[in-house]
Amino acid sequence: MTTHYAAFGVLSNGPESVLARLPQNAFLCSEYPMHYKIELRYFYGWDDGGWTEEIDGEITPLRFETVGQAQVALDEFFAEVRAAVAAGDLDTEEVRDDYRIAATNGRN
């Protein structure tokens, strides 16, 4: 599996937790199990960060089965960004507050 990350310039205000605002019974449908995605803050608000993965030659949105898995991926992303800045490949680091983990039903 190959993981692809997309990062775009965004505005930075404090982080919000979409998980904290979900109703307790949100997405309780076995046909569409709960998954998590990385969202990015754009000038118009929060939206899918555009992270994808390649499975059997097909590129699909990257989704995680647990918040923990999503957090590990986010931590790895920021470690790679810090390394790229240190190597001179990027001018500045991404702002961590511009990224969050959000719940989604199904694989979309």
Residue pairs with C-beta under 8 A, 6 or more apart in sequence:
1 53
1 54
1 55
2 53
2 54
3 51
3 52
3 53
3 62
3 73
4 51
4 52
4 53
4 54
4 59
4 62
5 49
5 51
5 77
5 80
6 49
6 50
6 51
6 52
7 40
7 49
7 81
7 94
8 40
8 42
8 50
10 40
10 41
10 42
10 43
10 95
10 98
11 41
11 42
11 43
11 98
12 41
12 95
12 97
12 98
13 41
13 97
14 97
15 97
15 100
16 46
16 100
17 100
18 39
18 46
18 100
18 102
18 103
19 67
19 101
19 102
19 103
22 103
26 103
27 33
27 34
27 103
27 105
29 105
32 105
32 106
33 105
33 106
34 103
34 104
34 105
35 63
35 64
35 65
35 103
35 104
35 105
35 106
35 107
36 63
36 64
36 65
36 66
36 67
36 69
36 70
36 101
36 102
36 103
36 104
37 48
37 49
37 51
37 61
37 62
37 63
37 64
37 70
37 101
37 102
37 104
38 48
38 49
38 51
38 62
38 70
38 73
38 74
38 99
38 100
38 101
38 102
39 46
39 47
39 48
39 49
39 99
39 100
39 101
39 102
40 46
40 47
40 48
40 49
40 50
40 98
40 99
41 97
41 98
41 99
41 100
46 100
46 102
48 61
49 99
51 61
51 62
51 73
52 59
52 60
52 61
52 62
53 59
53 60
53 61
53 62
54 60
60 107
61 107
61 108
62 73
63 104
63 107
64 70
64 73
64 101
67 101
70 101
71 101
74 99
74 101
77 99
78 93
78 94
78 96
81 90
81 93
81 94
82 93
84 90
85 91
85 92
85 93
